[in-house]
């Protein structure tokens, strides 16, 4: 990652060039993954804000990477950086009081 004026710059992945070198069309990827060509084009253009969001976005990116023979983690790292996503799992806190109240109110 290069630093420009104190801001990290993530290099472009050139996904369309990788796909073209592999001899795979967007239509073929779409047929294999059932992901619309529109979303595949957004992935290639690194316009991740055009994807549906959440787990769908990461799933689409993983499937695209698999189809063109790229490391999923590399493409997801760019996605996480650009979308400011923290890839660590979220831990939910549960209080025993909440569980107690839920169990007792469910019996009513």
C-alpha positions in Angstrom: 0.0 0.0 0.0 1.4 3.4 -0.9 0.9 6.5 1.2 -0.2 9.7 -0.5 -0.5 12.8 1.6 -0.9 10.6 4.7 -3.7 8.6 3.2 -3.2 4.9 2.3 -3.8 4.2 -1.4 -4.9 0.6 -2.3 -3.8 -0.3 -5.8 -6.4 -1.3 -8.3 -6.8 -5.0 -8.8 -7.5 -4.9 -12.5 -10.0 -7.7 -12.2 -11.3 -7.4 -15.8 -7.7 -8.0 -17.1 -7.3 -11.0 -14.9 -10.6 -12.4 -16.0 -9.9 -11.7 -19.7 -6.4 -13.4 -19.4 -8.2 -16.5 -18.1 -10.6 -16.4 -21.1 -13.7 -16.2 -18.9 -16.6 -13.9 -19.8 -18.9 -12.1 -17.3 -21.8 -14.0 -18.8 -20.0 -17.3 -18.0 -19.4 -16.2 -14.4 -23.0 -15.0 -14.1 -24.3 -18.4 -15.3 -22.0 -20.3 -13.0 -22.7 -18.2 -9.9 -26.2 -16.8 -10.5 -24.9 -13.3 -9.8 -26.2 -10.7 -12.1 -23.8 -9.2 -14.7 -24.5 -5.8 -13.2 -23.1 -6.8 -9.9 -20.1 -8.6 -11.5 -19.4 -5.3 -13.4 -19.5 -3.4 -10.1 -17.0 -5.8 -8.6 -14.6 -5.4 -11.6 -14.9 -1.6 -11.4 -14.3 -1.8 -7.7 -17.6 0.1 -7.2 -18.4 -2.0 -4.1 -21.1 0.5 -3.0 -23.2 -0.8 -5.9 -23.4 -4.3 -4.4 -26.4 -5.3 -2.2 -24.3 -5.1 1.0 -23.6 -7.3 4.0 -23.0 -11.0 3.5 -24.2 -10.8 -0.1 -21.3 -8.5 -1.1 -18.7 -10.7 0.4 -20.2 -13.8 -1.0 -20.4 -12.3 -4.5 -16.7 -11.2 -4.3 -15.6 -14.6 -3.1 -17.5 -16.3 -5.9 -16.1 -13.9 -8.5 -12.5 -14.4 -7.2 -12.9 -18.2 -7.4 -14.2 -18.0 -11.0 -11.2 -16.0 -12.2 -8.7 -17.9 -10.1 -7.7 -15.1 -7.7 -7.1 -15.3 -4.0 -10.4 -14.4 -2.3 -8.6 -12.9 0.6 -6.8 -10.4 -1.7 -10.0 -9.1 -3.3 -11.8 -9.1 0.1 -9.0 -7.1 1.7 -9.5 -4.4 -1.0 -13.3 -4.5 -0.4 -12.8 -4.3 3.4 -10.4 -1.4 3.0 -12.6 0.6 0.6 -15.8 0.0 2.4 -14.2 0.5 5.8 -15.4 -3.0 7.0 -13.8 -4.6 10.0 -13.5 -8.3 9.0 -13.4 -9.5 12.6 -16.6 -11.2 13.8 -18.9 -9.2 16.0 -19.3 -10.6 19.5 -22.7 -10.2 21.1 -23.0 -9.6 24.8 -25.8 -11.5 26.6 -26.7 -10.8 30.1 -27.9 -13.6 32.3 -30.7 -11.3 33.4 -32.0 -11.0 29.9 -32.0 -14.7 29.4 -33.7 -15.2 32.8 -36.5 -12.7 31.8 -36.9 -14.3 28.4 -37.2 -17.9 29.8 -39.7 -16.8 32.4 -41.8 -14.7 30.0 -41.9 -17.5 27.4 -43.6 -19.8 29.9 -46.6 -17.5 30.3 
